[in-house]
Amino acid sequence: MRSFARFALLRLLGKSERTMAWLVNDPRNGADLMLVLPRAQHQDPAAAAHWAQAVKKAARLQHPNLLQAVEIGLHDNWPYVAYDPTGLATLSERIGASGMSAVDSVSLLGQALEGLAYAHDAGAAHHDLQPYLMMVSDQGHVQVAGLEVGLAGSGASPDDRGAGVEPGTLRAQRDAGQRDVLAAGLILHRALTGQPALDEPDTGRAMHRLPPLGHDLVRLPWTTPRPVPDVLRAIANRATDRQERQRYHNARTLWRALQGWLSSDENTEAGPLALLVDRIGTAGMLPGSPRGPERAARLALMDRQRTNELAAVVIEDLALSFELLRLVNSAQVRGAQVAGSGPVLTVRRAIAMLGLDNVRRSALGLRTWPGPLSEPAAAELSRLMSRARRAARVAMGLRPAGYDAEAVAIITMLQNLGRLVVHYHFPDEALQIRRLMTPMPADRPGEAEQPGMQEEAAAFSVLGVDIESIGHALARRWGLDDGVLHVIRRLPPTAPVRAPENDNDILRAVASCSNEIVDAQALPATHQSQALHRVGQRYARALHLAPKDLQAAIQAAATSTLADLLRDADGNAMYSVADHESDTSAARS
């Protein structure tokens, strides 16, 4: 029987260019252990000392998802770390040729990422994350073995990505952490497909074939042994994206995306939505406008008969408008209404039903601007709110005759609900999404720029759920019915616009067109004209729009406020407390 030091070698569990793992027997007590070693002996005493220091530091870390070392030793200049594998099997053994289910893959990898995130925070890294170094219990509990064993300079093959980076520096720690996360993405690919990416079982060798070192691409195939949901597919593909900037840069970010998908898949009321609802309870849905104190003072002094001015103030403040819609459509208020009256989609009717005192209390109860946001995040939220109001003004100019101007404006703004609340409550994640959507300049002159992700794919890969679904779920909690929920979801940007079949389809198309126009106006000047032309062509047949109609709506939106346009549309009598007519889901007047 082969042996290493005092240990009898029973079975090779796995090997890579950097490390190997053996199942061994300790003759002193007859126990089986797992031995993890670098692939080469130490020749340099300084390197050996550095290795030992790093491994011992990592061994002191206590976390449920990190396997604890029972012995750290050296035999003939060959260092090793021993672990107790009782009741555990390697992830390689668990995956098998047919892969694992999406839920099991995410659950197991997520636990490993939690342990890695803890180690990275403590200044340690793995350096050679492999499926055979992820140990799984019969109950599905994962523990990562081999922290720091594959450290470059320990006699293992050098890490080309870290060439020229001084070991122990913050940059070296960051690069090692990113390498661990990329390896985790390759392991997720293997778990979902049953086959190693690029037919390379060694994640280290596979990483050297990816850009910027190599030219191979790793994406999930469309044919997998088990179904892979689109959201999880987007997360897995981002983890191994050909562009380094598009990948996950730390373990916690990748785990949050996977956790968001896992929670949403198991329970639609969990995941990011549950966290969002919790944060709304403390920070409010949205902060009041920057002129909140002035607005509250005006509302407090208004006469009950001057509802025109009251509604004009409310409609310009998205936070207050949405809050009134939430209140008036809630179960408590809706229960007191006449059966079959339908959802409320106008500020004027919300004011009539709630009364001036409740409107005043709602205004004073809003979180003052900018809430918990930093100055840059607050500036971005202000920009998003301005875009939503501008899209509402464009929609009022595009709406067909006979449709209520205010309801069209509210629907258009509600199509931005998810974006607004995500930016307010998840500003860091929103920044990641914007960066993923930003095109990259060409590497060489004459080459085309590298396109950014679509918003849906970017949100999938950051939050584990798309932004539209967050706004949709939040509106459902308000009590809005399926007809309204259909209308406030934007038309997919890549799908053709078909002829509307009913009033709801018309309103959805008008709101979607208006939001796409404003999105096009936010592009660099060199791209705006072409983007606006595409929007016009996309909706021309469905909404019977001519180029002059688009230009007129855009011009009116640029020179007027919402209150001005609504007042013009309703003949200077846009709001009346006596107006109790029901807002239908079609918003047809």
Secondary structure, DSSP 4 states (H G I P E B T S, - for coil): --EETTEEEEEEEEE-SSEEEEEEEETTTTEEEEEEEESS----HHHHHHHHHHHHHHHT---TTBPPEEEEEEETTEEEEEE--TTEEEHHHHH-TT---HHHHHHHHHHHHHHHHHHHHTT---SS--GGGEEEETT--EEE--TTTT-TTSSSPP-GGGTTPPTTSHHHHHHHHHHHHHHHHHHHHHHHHSS-GGG-S-HHHHHHTSTTT--------S--SS---HHHHHHHHHHT-SSGGGS--SHHHHHHHHHHHHHHHH-TTSTHHHHHHHHHHHH-SSPPPTTHHHHHHHHHH--TT-HHHHHHHHHT-HHHHHHHHHHHHSHHHHHTSPTT------HHHHHHHH-HHHHHHHHHHSPPTTTT--HHHHHHHHHHHHHHHHHHHHHHHHPPTTB-HHHHHHHHHHTTHHHHHHHHH-HHHHHHHHHHHSPBPPSSTTSPPBP---HHHHHHHHHSS-HHHHHHHHHHHHT--HHHHHHTSPPPTTSPPPPP-SHHHHHHHHHHHHHHHHHHHTS-HHHHHHHHHHHHHHHHHHHT--HHHHHHHHHHHHH--HHHHHHHHTTT----TT------TT-B-
